[in-house]
Amino acid sequence: MFERFTSGARAAVVQAQEVARDLGDARITPAHLIVAVASVDDPAAAALAAHGAGRAALLDAFDGDGLDPAALAALGIDLDAVRRRADTVFGAGALDRADRARRGGGRRSPGHLPFTRDAKKTLEVALREAVRLGHRRIEAGHVLLAVVRLSDTDGHALLRRAGVDPAALAADVTARLGGAAAA
């Protein structure tokens, strides 16, 4: 399948591995793919930026600790207070260290990082999106469309946390891809 990827889409897949490593994750997820797409020189990255989700904004919205402040607040738990208390008792960044340990130890793995099932499915749906649009090559924009279609992944959740309207992003990306029918 990767032989059908454009250079921008290939660069995004390679960059996803670096994003996962930089975040201390042991596997590549759709969220890593989204940050990676925003990191490459590609019209899909421009679409993300136009929707307020450039690389920096996505990394800011990246769910590093898996804790939802709104959900915890509904239970009467103040996440900021918990974080301050953990820092006081266990040292600065205690929750972040615990999360890195949970996700893969925070060590940079020198080898290839595997894709999660959701990341693999995202790439498969990217192929389907290219076929649906009549394109012969898979572009980074097709990966974005796949993430929008797969609303139950961490990539879709990342777009939402970054303030992106997935439907508007999909329309923008589809329009940008429309002029790039593959040869």
Backbone hydrogen bonds, N-H to C=O, Kabsch-Sander energy under -0.5 kcal/mol:
donor,donor_aa,acceptor,acceptor_aa,energy
4,R,1,M,-2.1
5,F,2,F,-1.4
6,T,138,I,-2.7
10,R,6,T,-2.6
11,A,7,S,-2.6
12,A,8,G,-1.8
13,V,9,A,-2.0
14,V,10,R,-2.4
15,Q,11,A,-2.8
16,A,12,A,-2.0
17,Q,13,V,-1.0
17,Q,14,V,-0.6
18,E,14,V,-1.2
19,V,15,Q,-2.7
20,A,16,A,-2.5
21,R,17,Q,-2.4
22,D,18,E,-3.0
23,L,19,V,-1.9
24,G,21,R,-1.6
25,D,20,A,-2.9
26,A,103,R,-1.6
28,I,114,P,-3.0
33,L,29,T,-1.7
34,I,30,P,-2.1
35,V,31,A,-2.2
36,A,32,H,-2.3
37,V,33,L,-2.6
38,A,34,I,-2.1
39,S,35,V,-0.6
39,S,36,A,-1.0
40,V,36,A,-0.7
40,V,37,V,-1.0
42,D,40,V,-1.4
45,A,42,D,-0.8
46,A,42,D,-1.6
47,A,43,P,-2.1
48,L,44,A,-2.3
49,A,45,A,-2.5
50,A,46,A,-2.4
51,H,47,A,-1.1
51,H,48,L,-0.8
52,G,49,A,-1.9
53,A,48,L,-2.9
55,R,38,A,-0.5
58,L,54,G,-2.5
59,L,55,R,-2.6
60,D,56,A,-2.2
61,A,57,A,-1.7
62,F,58,L,-1.0
64,G,62,F,-2.0
68,D,66,G,-0.5
72,L,68,D,-2.6
73,A,69,P,-2.5
74,A,70,A,-1.9
75,L,71,A,-0.8
75,L,72,L,-0.8
76,G,73,A,-1.8
77,I,72,L,-2.9
78,D,76,G,-0.5
79,L,77,I,-0.9
82,V,78,D,-2.3
83,R,79,L,-2.9
84,R,80,D,-2.5
85,R,81,A,-2.5
86,A,82,V,-2.7
87,D,83,R,-2.4
88,T,84,R,-2.1
89,V,85,R,-2.6
90,F,86,A,-3.0
91,G,87,D,-1.4
94,A,91,G,-1.3
97,R,93,G,-2.6
98,A,94,A,-2.3
99,D,95,L,-2.2
100,R,96,D,-2.4
101,A,97,R,-2.2
102,R,98,A,-2.1
103,R,99,D,-2.3
104,G,100,R,-1.0
105,G,100,R,-1.6
106,G,24,G,-0.9
106,G,100,R,-0.9
107,R,104,G,-0.8
109,S,107,R,-0.8
116,T,28,I,-3.0
120,K,116,T,-2.4
121,K,117,R,-2.5
122,T,118,D,-2.3
123,L,119,A,-2.0
124,E,120,K,-2.1
125,V,121,K,-2.8
126,A,122,T,-2.1
127,L,123,L,-1.6
128,R,124,E,-1.8
129,E,125,V,-2.7
130,A,126,A,-2.2
131,V,127,L,-2.4
132,R,128,R,-3.0
133,L,129,E,-2.0
134,G,131,V,-1.4
135,H,130,A,-3.2
138,I,4,R,-3.0
139,E,137,R,-0.6
142,H,139,E,-0.9
143,V,139,E,-1.2
144,L,140,A,-1.9
145,L,141,G,-2.5
146,A,142,H,-2.1
147,V,143,V,-2.1
148,V,144,L,-2.2
149,R,145,L,-2.3
150,L,146,A,-2.2
151,S,149,R,-1.5
153,T,150,L,-1.3
157,A,153,T,-1.9
158,L,154,D,-2.1
159,L,155,G,-2.0
160,R,156,H,-2.1
161,R,157,A,-2.7
162,A,158,L,-1.9
163,G,160,R,-1.8
164,V,159,L,-2.6
169,L,165,D,-2.6
170,A,166,P,-2.7
171,A,167,A,-2.2
172,D,168,A,-2.3
173,V,169,L,-3.1
174,T,170,A,-2.7
175,A,171,A,-2.1
176,R,172,D,-2.4
177,L,173,V,-2.6
178,G,174,T,-1.7
179,G,175,A,-0.8
180,A,177,L,-2.3
181,A,178,G,-0.6
